[in-house]
Amino acid sequence: MYVIIGSAVQQSYSGGKGSHRTYMRNGIREALNFQNVGGWAKPYQVRQLLKIIDKYNLLEEENNV
């Protein structure tokens, strides 16, 4: 789950402790934190990811490459 989410928005794994994984990307101030719960991220973590994708137009950027 973590690798799929991180690579989807070109985030790089920057560490984590226990079940938490933190991803960062150059040019984005926010770090994404994900926790494995039965193979899924928690709903609020997915909402945070979607807000960052929207805020930084990450899907549009990928389509323009």
Contacts in CASP RR format, 6 or more apart in sequence:
PFRMAT RR
TARGET T0000
AUTHOR 0000-0000-0000
METHOD contacts of the structure
MODEL  1
MYVIIGSAVQQSYSGGKGSHRTYMRNGIREALNFQNVGGWAKPYQVRQLL
KIIDKYNLLEEENNV
1 34 0 8 1.000
1 36 0 8 1.000
1 39 0 8 1.000
1 40 0 8 1.000
1 41 0 8 1.000
2 13 0 8 1.000
2 21 0 8 1.000
2 23 0 8 1.000
2 34 0 8 1.000
2 36 0 8 1.000
3 13 0 8 1.000
5 11 0 8 1.000
5 23 0 8 1.000
5 32 0 8 1.000
5 34 0 8 1.000
5 41 0 8 1.000
5 49 0 8 1.000
6 12 0 8 1.000
6 13 0 8 1.000
6 23 0 8 1.000
6 32 0 8 1.000
9 25 0 8 1.000
9 32 0 8 1.000
9 49 0 8 1.000
9 52 0 8 1.000
9 53 0 8 1.000
9 58 0 8 1.000
10 25 0 8 1.000
10 58 0 8 1.000
10 62 0 8 1.000
11 23 0 8 1.000
11 24 0 8 1.000
11 25 0 8 1.000
11 32 0 8 1.000
12 23 0 8 1.000
12 24 0 8 1.000
12 25 0 8 1.000
13 21 0 8 1.000
13 22 0 8 1.000
13 23 0 8 1.000
14 22 0 8 1.000
14 23 0 8 1.000
14 24 0 8 1.000
14 31 0 8 1.000
15 21 0 8 1.000
15 22 0 8 1.000
16 22 0 8 1.000
19 35 0 8 1.000
19 36 0 8 1.000
19 37 0 8 1.000
20 33 0 8 1.000
20 34 0 8 1.000
20 35 0 8 1.000
21 33 0 8 1.000
21 34 0 8 1.000
21 35 0 8 1.000
21 36 0 8 1.000
22 31 0 8 1.000
22 32 0 8 1.000
22 33 0 8 1.000
22 34 0 8 1.000
23 31 0 8 1.000
23 32 0 8 1.000
23 33 0 8 1.000
23 34 0 8 1.000
24 31 0 8 1.000
24 32 0 8 1.000
28 52 0 8 1.000
28 56 0 8 1.000
30 48 0 8 1.000
30 52 0 8 1.000
32 45 0 8 1.000
32 48 0 8 1.000
32 49 0 8 1.000
32 52 0 8 1.000
33 45 0 8 1.000
33 48 0 8 1.000
34 41 0 8 1.000
34 42 0 8 1.000
34 45 0 8 1.000
35 41 0 8 1.000
35 42 0 8 1.000
35 45 0 8 1.000
41 49 0 8 1.000
52 58 0 8 1.000
53 59 0 8 1.000
END
